Amino acid sequence: MIKNNFYIFLAFCLLLTGCRQKSAVKSEFISVSIEPQRYFAEKIVGDKFKVKTLVPNGSSPESFDPAPSQMVDLGKSRAYFMIGLFAFEKVRASNLSESNPEMLLVDCSKNLICVEQGHEGHSHAHDGHSHQGSDPHIWNSPETALVVAKNILQGVTQIDPANKNFYEANYKKLEKEIYETDSIVKQKLVNLKTRQFIIYHPALSYFAKEYGLEQYTVEFQGKAPSPSQMVELVNESKTKGIKTVFVQPEFDRKNAEVLAKEIGAHVVEINPLAYDWKEEMVKIAEALEKQ
Ligand SMILES: [Zn+2]
């Protein structure tokens, strides 16, 4: 009888742990703010976690505001890897940690020297020296992307130390890919006729800094330019012989097209928020090479 009871008890225990394991696996996901972070995170975690992106395609993370249901879902993540420099992240971070003490919050801009907004080469001919904080586009250059990837590695290792070696090996492969991307980009930018380019929204500040380029923006302090600012930009662009105007899907391209026509430049659509980080980096370099 005692023996029988013991087996029933044992079976019950097995059933319990079985169920618990199953439900734990189901909720094992990590979250990131934007798609290029998912590209890095997926390469590091492999099949150990599902990776969810908070900011949907077509939204600009600078003006993004998560819905309450998105915040609830985000709180169920094992870890949330934010860029750390977007307004919505700064507003939501402390509350998110307080209501989800089990969730690890990782700032991907940790250990990075940021470019100040409005000071990336020339944001505009005369930007009035406005200080809007650190430029958030840290994933758009191999050097800074490497820091983002390293912060993801550290966070993942913290929540799942048992698989440390697996994550580190994956990170090494990603690091190699980032270095390869850097040499492809470098090669394409070696003999540029002009090292200046125009972009609607200043997404390439870190890219410009890393490769000795100058970024001019159509957008002025996050807003469409005034007619006088446009005239100023046209004159400056003509003087510098700028031949490329980048536009991004989240922003209005009308002003950029008017400007390009005026100065005889090509409009090139890029998407620095796309998932395939490497493809996008190479595409930007190729556009500059062809100008
Ligand atoms: Zn942006």
Residues whose N, C-alpha, C, O or C-beta is under 5 A from the ligand:
A	BS01	ZN	none
